């Protein structure tokens, strides 16, 4: 996923920080994702509601080629519940065969929390879950690496 590369390897994690503190709004992550999609030939819809609530993004190249993308911050108090059920409801409502769940974390503690939830759900190896490392303390400049 291009967004993961941009945040983890190209210094754009800085966009999520103000005065050294990470933002706590999923909408900030959604905005950055939307900016990375402007050159695509696909139709990218934000907050699309097909009857069971709005999914963050629905990406389509027609009725038979639809995918959903749902973003979550690791700090979300309902993360486990959302990972377990939310996207499946959206997939059924929109007839989308594919979905990605993207989780942004800002600390080792949040990373550990997410891995614990994924273990509990049996989803550690799931290809439809993308974790993005938004930590600022593990991305030294090349001269310090």
C-alpha positions, -999 to 999 in steps of 0.1 A, spaced: 0 0 0 15 33 -11 2 52 20 21 28 43 53 34 23 48 72 24 42 73 62 69 47 72 97 55 47 92 89 33 88 111 64 51 118 60 45 105 95 53 141 105 19 151 91 2 133 120 21 153 147 17 188 162 40 200 189 55 165 192 21 149 199 3 126 175 -32 136 162 -60 114 174 -85 117 146 -90 90 120 -101 117 96 -65 129 94 -54 95 81 -83 94 57 -74 127 42 -38 116 36 -51 84 20 -75 104 -3 -46 126 -14 -26 95 -24 -56 84 -46 -60 114 -69 -40 99 -98 -59 66 -99 -83 55 -126 -106 40 -100 -136 57 -85 -127 66 -49 -157 74 -27 -153 86 9 -179 79 36 -201 59 12 -232 46 30 -248 16 12 -274 11 39 -255 0 71 -234 30 79 -206 48 61 -174 29 52 -143 52 51 -136 44 14 -152 25 -14 -129 20 -44 -145 8 -76 -138 1 -113 -174 -9 -119 -201 -31 -103 -179 -62 -103 -147 -47 -90 -153 -31 -56 -131 -29 -26 -136 -12 8 -110 5 30 -116 11 67 -91 31 88 -87 28 125 -63 43 150 -48 18 174 -60 40 202 -97 33 193 -114 18 223 -136 -3 201 -108 -16 178 -114 -53 185 -151 -51 179 -146 -30 148 -120 -54 133 -142 -84 140 -176 -72 127 -177 -37 111 -161 -43 77 -180 -75 72 -213 -56 76 -201 -30 51 -190 -57 26 -224 -73 27 -242 -40 23 -221 -28 -6 -216 -62 -23 -179 -56 -22 -158 -88 -23 -127 -72 -9 -118 -50 20 -87 -37 37 -85 -27 74 -58 -2 80 -45 5 115 -22 34 124 -2 32 156 20 58 173 38 39 201 51 5 211 22 2 235 -4 7 207 15 -17 185 14 -44 212 -23 -37 218 -30 -43 181 -10 -75 179 -28 -88 210 -62 -81 194 -51 -97 161 -40 -128 181 -73 -129 199 -91 -128 166 -68 -153 149 -59 -126 123 -22 -122 128 -14 -134 93 -44 -118 76 -36 -102 43 -65 -78 46 -51 -60 76 -24 -34 71 -6 -18 100 11 16 95 39 26 119 33 63 127 59 64 154 83 93 152 110 78 175 121 50 151 126 70 119 161 86 122 175 106 93 198 88 69 228 105 85 219 90 119 207 56 107 
